[in-house]
Amino acid sequence: MKTKMKFILVILGMLFSFSNYAQDVITKKDGTDIEAKVLEVTPEEIKYKRFDNQSGPTFTILISEVLMVTYENGTRDIFDQKRTYSTESDELYELIEKGKQDALMYYNGNNSGRGGVAATSILFGPVIGLIPAAIITSSEPDEGNLNAPNLELMRDPNYRKGYTDQATKTKKKKVWKAYGIASGIWLGIIVASYAVAGSL
């Protein structure tokens, strides 16, 4: 009985650990995230190890490719390197990119619906939880949740496209992550229930 209870506690502890953000996150300018352990930041590059393989090789990424680094304690380093543009197409590209970068910094996805997806998946299982997850991720964030820092810029279609596209990617990522964690918790509860039932 004690062995089974220890096993259950270990399983639940592992599942709940998925929700902890104990890693640094390097956010590239294209919107992708690298979960890492940052070792060194210089004016030209960042040296890091992959979070899931900290005894492995050390990687290097150029500062010019990085938008920001979010450290495990919640602090951030934001890298904003200005570019010079001489053509109209470059200026349009600049607005789209600025929109993407602003969305990465200001759209937090707190009202993305991930809480409802997580609750549904834990209470009714991953199959039922998949329904709200698919519905929520099929649409852009609501206007009131965008949290855009500059409403004047949001009137520009190019900036707006960059901002909403990136906000939509962030929203999807957060919802699917919540779905995955909640599905793991549901599975842990099922395993624990069977273990307890088997010990009676």
C-alpha positions in Angstrom: 0.0 0.0 0.0 2.8 2.5 0.9 4.7 1.6 -2.2 1.6 2.3 -4.4 1.0 5.6 -2.7 4.6 6.6 -3.2 4.3 5.7 -6.9 1.1 7.8 -7.2 2.8 10.8 -5.5 5.8 10.5 -7.9 3.5 10.4 -11.0 1.5 13.4 -9.8 4.6 15.3 -8.9 6.0 14.7 -12.4 2.8 15.8 -14.0 2.5 19.0 -12.1 6.1 19.8 -12.8 5.2 20.3 -16.5 3.5 23.6 -15.5 6.6 25.0 -13.9 8.7 27.4 -15.9 12.2 26.6 -14.6 14.0 27.4 -17.8 15.2 30.4 -19.7 13.4 31.1 -23.0 15.2 32.7 -26.0 12.6 34.2 -28.3 13.8 34.7 -31.8 12.6 37.5 -34.1 10.7 34.9 -36.2 8.6 34.2 -33.1 10.0 30.8 -32.3 11.1 30.0 -28.7 14.1 28.1 -27.5 13.9 26.6 -24.1 17.4 26.9 -22.7 19.8 27.5 -19.9 21.6 30.7 -20.9 25.3 30.6 -20.0 26.6 33.9 -21.4 25.3 37.0 -23.2 27.7 39.2 -25.1 27.1 42.1 -27.4 27.2 39.8 -30.4 25.9 36.4 -29.3 24.2 34.3 -26.7 25.7 31.0 -25.5 23.3 28.4 -24.1 22.5 24.8 -23.5 19.3 23.2 -24.5 17.1 22.9 -21.4 16.3 19.3 -22.0 20.0 18.4 -22.4 22.0 20.6 -20.1 24.9 18.2 -20.1 25.0 18.3 -23.9 26.8 20.7 -26.3 26.9 24.5 -25.9 25.0 26.4 -28.7 25.5 29.9 -29.9 22.9 32.3 -31.4 23.6 35.7 -32.8 22.0 38.7 -31.0 20.8 39.9 -34.4 18.4 36.9 -34.5 17.0 37.4 -31.0 14.1 39.5 -29.9 14.4 38.8 -26.2 15.4 36.4 -23.4 13.0 35.6 -20.6 14.9 34.2 -17.6 13.5 31.6 -15.2 13.0 34.3 -12.5 10.7 36.3 -14.9 13.1 39.1 -15.9 13.8 39.9 -19.5 16.5 41.2 -21.8 15.0 42.8 -24.9 17.2 43.3 -28.0 16.1 46.0 -30.4 18.5 46.5 -33.2 17.4 49.2 -35.7 17.6 48.6 -39.4 17.8 51.3 -42.1 15.3 51.0 -45.0 15.4 52.8 -48.2 12.4 51.5 -50.2 8.7 51.5 -49.5 8.6 47.6 -49.5 11.2 47.6 -46.8 9.1 50.1 -44.7 6.1 47.8 -45.1 8.2 44.9 -43.9 9.4 46.9 -41.0 5.8 47.6 -39.9 4.9 43.9 -40.1 8.0 42.9 -38.2 7.4 45.6 -35.6 3.9 44.3 -35.1 5.2 40.8 -34.6 7.8 41.9 -32.1 5.3 44.1 -30.2 2.9 41.1 -30.0 5.6 39.0 -28.5 6.3 41.5 -25.8 2.7 42.8 -25.0 0.2 40.0 -25.9 0.2 37.7 -22.9 -2.7 35.3 -23.9 -4.2 35.5 -20.4 -7.7 35.5 -21.8 -7.0 33.1 -24.6 -9.5 30.4 -23.2 -6.7 28.1 -22.1 -8.2 27.9 -18.6 -11.5 26.6 -19.9 -9.6 24.1 -22.1 -7.6 22.9 -19.2 -10.6 22.6 -16.9 -12.6 20.7 -19.6 -9.7 18.3 -20.3 -9.2 17.5 -16.6 -12.9 17.1 -15.8 -14.0 15.2 -18.9 -10.8 13.9 -20.5 -8.5 14.7 -23.4 -11.0 13.7 -26.1 -13.7 16.1 -24.9 -11.1 18.8 -24.1 -9.9 18.6 -27.7 -13.2 20.2 -28.9 -12.9 23.6 -27.2 -9.1 23.6 -27.9 -9.7 23.2 -31.6 -12.5 25.8 -31.6 -10.5 28.4 -29.7 -7.3 28.0 -31.7 -9.2 28.4 -35.0 -9.7 32.2 -34.4 -7.7 35.3 -33.7 -7.6 36.7 -30.2 -10.5 39.1 -29.4 -9.8 42.7 -30.0 -10.1 43.6 -26.3 -7.4 41.0 -25.4 -4.7 42.1 -27.9 -3.2 44.5 -25.4 -1.5 46.5 -28.3 0.8 49.2 -27.0 0.1 51.7 -29.8 -3.5 52.1 -31.0 -2.4 54.5 -33.7 -0.1 51.9 -35.2 -2.9 49.3 -35.0 -4.7 51.3 -37.6 -2.0 50.5 -40.1 -2.9 47.2 -41.9 0.7 46.0 -42.1 1.5 46.6 -38.4 -1.9 45.1 -37.5 -1.3 42.0 -39.6 2.1 41.4 -38.0 0.7 41.9 -34.5 -2.5 39.8 -34.9 -0.6 37.0 -36.7 1.9 36.7 -33.9 -0.7 37.1 -31.2 -2.7 34.2 -32.9 0.5 32.0 -32.8 1.0 32.8 -29.2 -2.6 32.1 -28.4 -2.5 28.7 -30.1 0.7 27.8 -28.3 -0.6 28.6 -24.9 -4.0 26.8 -25.5 -2.3 23.6 -26.8 0.2 23.7 -23.9 -2.6 24.0 -21.4 -4.4 21.1 -23.2 -1.3 18.9 -23.0 -0.6 19.6 -19.3 -4.3 19.1 -18.4 -4.4 15.9 -20.4 -1.4 14.7 -18.5 -3.0 15.6 -15.1 -6.2 13.7 -16.2 -4.1 10.6 -17.1 -2.3 10.9 -13.7 -5.6 11.0 -11.9 -6.9 7.9 -13.8 -3.7 6.0 -13.0 -3.9 7.0 -9.4 -7.6 6.0 -9.2 -6.9 2.6 -10.6 -3.9 2.1 -8.2 -6.0 3.1 -5.2 -8.9 0.9 -6.3 -6.5 -2.0 -6.8 -5.2 -1.7 -3.3 -8.7 -1.9 -1.7 
